[in-house]
């Protein structure tokens, strides 16, 4: 059984993919795609913003987008930032 933190991380990864495709849709549509409530979508977007994601809503395409090119990856990776 997945814990809450892992569920949030997976949802943030999914939102990130949708943002990159400019395919989140409106907050209501994004909530439907994720199977969560609209307030939950807003909480997840705010968590991403707290992690410095430059997210804005583009009304012309009705999708969340990144203002700047950014990368998101969560996890541990061998050899990255290691000191001898």
RARAZI-V111792 format. One record per residue. OMEGA is omega in radians with two decimals (* if undefined). D_LAST is the distance of its C-alpha to the last C-alpha in Angstrom with 2 decimals. Layout:
OMEGA,D_LAST + OMEGA,D_LAST
This chain:
-3.12,37.04 + 3.07,34.72 + -3.07,33.94 + -3.11,34.87 + 3.14,31.38 + 3.10,30.90 + 3.12,34.39 + 3.14,33.66 + 3.14,30.47 + 3.12,32.44 + 3.10,35.28 + 3.08,33.13 + 3.13,31.71 + 3.09,35.34 + 3.11,36.49 + 3.13,33.76 + -3.14,35.07 + 3.10,38.63 + -3.13,37.89 + 3.11,36.35 + -3.04,39.56 + -3.04,41.67 + 3.12,43.25 + -3.01,42.94 + 3.12,46.60 + 3.07,48.05 + 3.09,46.58 + 3.13,49.29 + 3.11,48.42 + 3.10,44.69 + 3.12,45.54 + 3.13,47.69 + -3.11,45.03 + -3.10,42.52 + 3.13,45.20 + 3.12,44.72 + 3.10,46.84 + 3.06,46.89 + 3.10,45.70 + 3.08,42.65 + -3.14,41.95 + 3.11,42.14 + 3.13,39.76 + 3.10,37.17 + 3.13,37.61 + 3.06,37.20 + 3.13,33.96 + 3.12,32.68 + 3.09,33.90 + 3.09,32.12 + 3.08,28.88 + 3.04,29.90 + -3.12,31.62 + -3.05,34.31 + 2.99,37.02 + 3.08,40.68 + 3.12,43.79 + -3.09,45.65 + -3.09,49.31 + 3.11,50.42 + 3.14,48.48 + 3.12,48.40 + 2.95,44.70 + 3.10,41.59 + 2.99,39.47 + 3.09,36.33 + -3.14,37.25 + 3.06,34.08 + 3.13,31.88 + 3.05,29.09 + 3.07,26.87 + 3.07,26.49 + 3.11,24.13 + 3.12,23.44 + 3.14,21.04 + -3.06,17.54 + -3.13,15.94 + 3.03,13.16 + -3.11,10.46 + 3.08,11.88 + -3.12,10.08 + 3.10,6.76 + 3.13,3.78 + *,0.00
